[in-house]
Amino acid sequence: MSSKSNNFAVAVTILDKEYRVACSENEQAGLQASAKLLNERMAKIRNSGSVIGAERIAVMAALNIAHELIQAKAELARQPVEEQMLDRLHEKVQAALSKFDNL
């Protein structure tokens, strides 16, 4: 996680296997949450029976999580454009209402 000298070894369990990961104290909660998410995704894939082998399960879980990340980033990128469109629409509505009020 981090290359700082004040790292701690944190134990996380993924598919019934324990891993020790070095991270700083302030990164521990995030590391544990990430490990929990990965474990849940990998367990779901393993339990579906469609993918066999821990390495393949890990790759499929990583691909799914990466895909969700890319979708979330794309959604965030679209948000400012949508807000600008709403602002312009609001301005047009306000202009139309002011013309109507002047009649």
C-alpha positions as protocol buffer text, in pm:
chain_id: "A"
residue {
  index: 1
  type: MET
  ca { x: 0 y: 0 z: 0 }
}
residue {
  index: 2
  type: SER
  ca { x: 249 y: 261 z: 113 }
}
residue {
  index: 3
  type: SER
  ca { x: 628 y: 279 z: 117 }
}
residue {
  index: 4
  type: LYS
  ca { x: 658 y: 482 z: 439 }
}
residue {
  index: 5
  type: SER
  ca { x: 880 y: 349 z: 715 }
}
residue {
  index: 6
  type: ASN
  ca { x: 599 y: 356 z: 976 }
}
residue {
  index: 7
  type: ASN
  ca { x: 408 y: 70 z: 815 }
}
residue {
  index: 8
  type: PHE
  ca { x: 226 y: -200 z: 1005 }
}
residue {
  index: 9
  type: ALA
  ca { x: 165 y: -555 z: 888 }
}
residue {
  index: 10
  type: VAL
  ca { x: -210 y: -606 z: 863 }
}
residue {
  index: 11
  type: ALA
  ca { x: -357 y: -953 z: 825 }
}
residue {
  index: 12
  type: VAL
  ca { x: -641 y: -990 z: 576 }
}
residue {
  index: 13
  type: THR
  ca { x: -819 y: -1309 z: 474 }
}
residue {
  index: 14
  type: ILE
  ca { x: -922 y: -1374 z: 117 }
}
residue {
  index: 15
  type: LEU
  ca { x: -1083 y: -1706 z: 23 }
}
residue {
  index: 16
  type: ASP
  ca { x: -981 y: -1863 z: 353 }
}
residue {
  index: 17
  type: LYS
  ca { x: -616 y: -1769 z: 304 }
}
residue {
  index: 18
  type: GLU
  ca { x: -443 y: -1511 z: 522 }
}
residue {
  index: 19
  type: TYR
  ca { x: -221 y: -1245 z: 371 }
}
residue {
  index: 20
  type: ARG
  ca { x: -8 y: -995 z: 559 }
}
residue {
  index: 21
  type: VAL
  ca { x: 5 y: -656 z: 392 }
}
residue {
  index: 22
  type: ALA
  ca { x: 217 y: -358 z: 496 }
}
residue {
  index: 23
  type: CYS
  ca { x: 32 y: -31 z: 521 }
}
residue {
  index: 24
  type: SER
  ca { x: 35 y: 284 z: 729 }
}
residue {
  index: 25
  type: GLU
  ca { x: -191 y: 315 z: 1030 }
}
residue {
  index: 26
  type: ASN
  ca { x: -428 y: 554 z: 855 }
}
residue {
  index: 27
  type: GLU
  ca { x: -467 y: 314 z: 559 }
}
residue {
  index: 28
  type: GLN
  ca { x: -565 y: 9 z: 767 }
}
residue {
  index: 29
  type: ALA
  ca { x: -942 y: 61 z: 756 }
}
residue {
  index: 30
  type: GLY
  ca { x: -934 y: 110 z: 379 }
}
residue {
  index: 31
  type: LEU
  ca { x: -717 y: -198 z: 332 }
}
residue {
  index: 32
  type: GLN
  ca { x: -952 y: -409 z: 542 }
}
residue {
  index: 33
  type: ALA
  ca { x: -1257 y: -279 z: 354 }
}
residue {
  index: 34
  type: SER
  ca { x: -1086 y: -351 z: 21 }
}
residue {
  index: 35
  type: ALA
  ca { x: -994 y: -702 z: 132 }
}
residue {
  index: 36
  type: LYS
  ca { x: -1351 y: -763 z: 249 }
}
residue {
  index: 37
  type: LEU
  ca { x: -1492 y: -649 z: -85 }
}
residue {
  index: 38
  type: LEU
  ca { x: -1245 y: -864 z: -278 }
}
residue {
  index: 39
  type: ASN
  ca { x: -1315 y: -1166 z: -58 }
}
residue {
  index: 40
  type: GLU
  ca { x: -1691 y: -1126 z: -108 }
}
residue {
  index: 41
  type: ARG
  ca { x: -1655 y: -1094 z: -485 }
}
residue {
  index: 42
  type: MET
  ca { x: -1418 y: -1388 z: -512 }
}
residue {
  index: 43
  type: ALA
  ca { x: -1640 y: -1605 z: -290 }
}
residue {
  index: 44
  type: LYS
  ca { x: -1942 y: -1520 z: -505 }
}
residue {
  index: 45
  type: ILE
  ca { x: -1755 y: -1618 z: -822 }
}
residue {
  index: 46
  type: ARG
  ca { x: -1621 y: -1937 z: -661 }
}
residue {
  index: 47
  type: ASN
  ca { x: -1965 y: -2033 z: -530 }
}
residue {
  index: 48
  type: SER
  ca { x: -2123 y: -1982 z: -872 }
}
residue {
  index: 49
  type: GLY
  ca { x: -1910 y: -2272 z: -996 }
}
residue {
  index: 50
  type: SER
  ca { x: -1852 y: -2104 z: -1332 }
}
residue {
  index: 51
  type: VAL
  ca { x: -1481 y: -2034 z: -1266 }
}
residue {
  index: 52
  type: ILE
  ca { x: -1236 y: -2282 z: -1118 }
}
residue {
  index: 53
  type: GLY
  ca { x: -900 y: -2199 z: -962 }
}
residue {
  index: 54
  type: ALA
  ca { x: -806 y: -1923 z: -722 }
}
residue {
  index: 55
  type: GLU
  ca { x: -600 y: -1736 z: -982 }
}
residue {
  index: 56
  type: ARG
  ca { x: -883 y: -1733 z: -1236 }
}
residue {
  index: 57
  type: ILE
  ca { x: -1131 y: -1632 z: -967 }
}
residue {
  index: 58
  type: ALA
  ca { x: -902 y: -1345 z: -865 }
}
residue {
  index: 59
  type: VAL
  ca { x: -868 y: -1227 z: -1225 }
}
residue {
  index: 60
  type: MET
  ca { x: -1245 y: -1235 z: -1280 }
}
residue {
  index: 61
  type: ALA
  ca { x: -1307 y: -1045 z: -955 }
}
residue {
  index: 62
  type: ALA
  ca { x: -1041 y: -788 z: -1048 }
}
residue {
  index: 63
  type: LEU
  ca { x: -1194 y: -743 z: -1394 }
}
residue {
  index: 64
  type: ASN
  ca { x: -1540 y: -693 z: -1246 }
}
residue {
  index: 65
  type: ILE
  ca { x: -1416 y: -439 z: -992 }
}
residue {
  index: 66
  type: ALA
  ca { x: -1209 y: -257 z: -1258 }
}
residue {
  index: 67
  type: HIS
  ca { x: -1513 y: -242 z: -1486 }
}
residue {
  index: 68
  type: GLU
  ca { x: -1723 y: -91 z: -1205 }
}
residue {
  index: 69
  type: LEU
  ca { x: -1449 y: 164 z: -1135 }
}
residue {
  index: 70
  type: ILE
  ca { x: -1435 y: 268 z: -1501 }
}
residue {
  index: 71
  type: GLN
  ca { x: -1815 y: 301 z: -1512 }
}
residue {
  index: 72
  type: ALA
  ca { x: -1815 y: 512 z: -1195 }
}
residue {
  index: 73
  type: LYS
  ca { x: -1542 y: 740 z: -1333 }
}
residue {
  index: 74
  type: ALA
  ca { x: -1734 y: 781 z: -1659 }
}
residue {
  index: 75
  type: GLU
  ca { x: -2048 y: 868 z: -1465 }
}
residue {
  index: 76
  type: LEU
  ca { x: -1859 y: 1130 z: -1265 }
}
residue {
  index: 77
  type: ALA
  ca { x: -1714 y: 1275 z: -1587 }
}
residue {
  index: 78
  type: ARG
  ca { x: -2066 y: 1308 z: -1734 }
}
residue {
  index: 79
  type: GLN
  ca { x: -2202 y: 1481 z: -1426 }
}
residue {
  index: 80
  type: PRO
  ca { x: -2054 y: 1831 z: -1491 }
}
residue {
  index: 81
  type: VAL
  ca { x: -2190 y: 1824 z: -1848 }
}
residue {
  index: 82
  type: GLU
  ca { x: -2535 y: 1734 z: -1720 }
}
residue {
  index: 83
  type: GLU
  ca { x: -2516 y: 2010 z: -1459 }
}
residue {
  index: 84
  type: GLN
  ca { x: -2419 y: 2262 z: -1728 }
}
residue {
  index: 85
  type: MET
  ca { x: -2713 y: 2148 z: -1940 }
}
residue {
  index: 86
  type: LEU
  ca { x: -2948 y: 2189 z: -1645 }
}
residue {
  index: 87
  type: ASP
  ca { x: -2809 y: 2536 z: -1575 }
}
residue {
  index: 88
  type: ARG
  ca { x: -2868 y: 2642 z: -1936 }
}
residue {
  index: 89
  type: LEU
  ca { x: -3218 y: 2496 z: -1928 }
}
residue {
  index: 90
  type: HIS
  ca { x: -3289 y: 2680 z: -1603 }
}
residue {
  index: 91
  type: GLU
  ca { x: -3169 y: 3007 z: -1760 }
}
residue {
  index: 92
  type: LYS
  ca { x: -3396 y: 2952 z: -2063 }
}
residue {
  index: 93
  type: VAL
  ca { x: -3694 y: 2879 z: -1841 }
}
residue {
  index: 94
  type: GLN
  ca { x: -3623 y: 3189 z: -1633 }
}
residue {
  index: 95
  type: ALA
  ca { x: -3594 y: 3402 z: -1948 }
}
residue {
  index: 96
  type: ALA
  ca { x: -3922 y: 3263 z: -2083 }
}
residue {
  index: 97
  type: LEU
  ca { x: -4095 y: 3326 z: -1751 }
}
residue {
  index: 98
  type: SER
  ca { x: -3970 y: 3682 z: -1736 }
}
residue {
  index: 99
  type: LYS
  ca { x: -4102 y: 3745 z: -2089 }
}
residue {
  index: 100
  type: PHE
  ca { x: -4435 y: 3597 z: -1983 }
}
residue {
  index: 101
  type: ASP
  ca { x: -4442 y: 3819 z: -1672 }
}
residue {
  index: 102
  type: ASN
  ca { x: -4382 y: 4128 z: -1892 }
}
residue {
  index: 103
  type: LEU
  ca { x: -4692 y: 4060 z: -2106 }
}
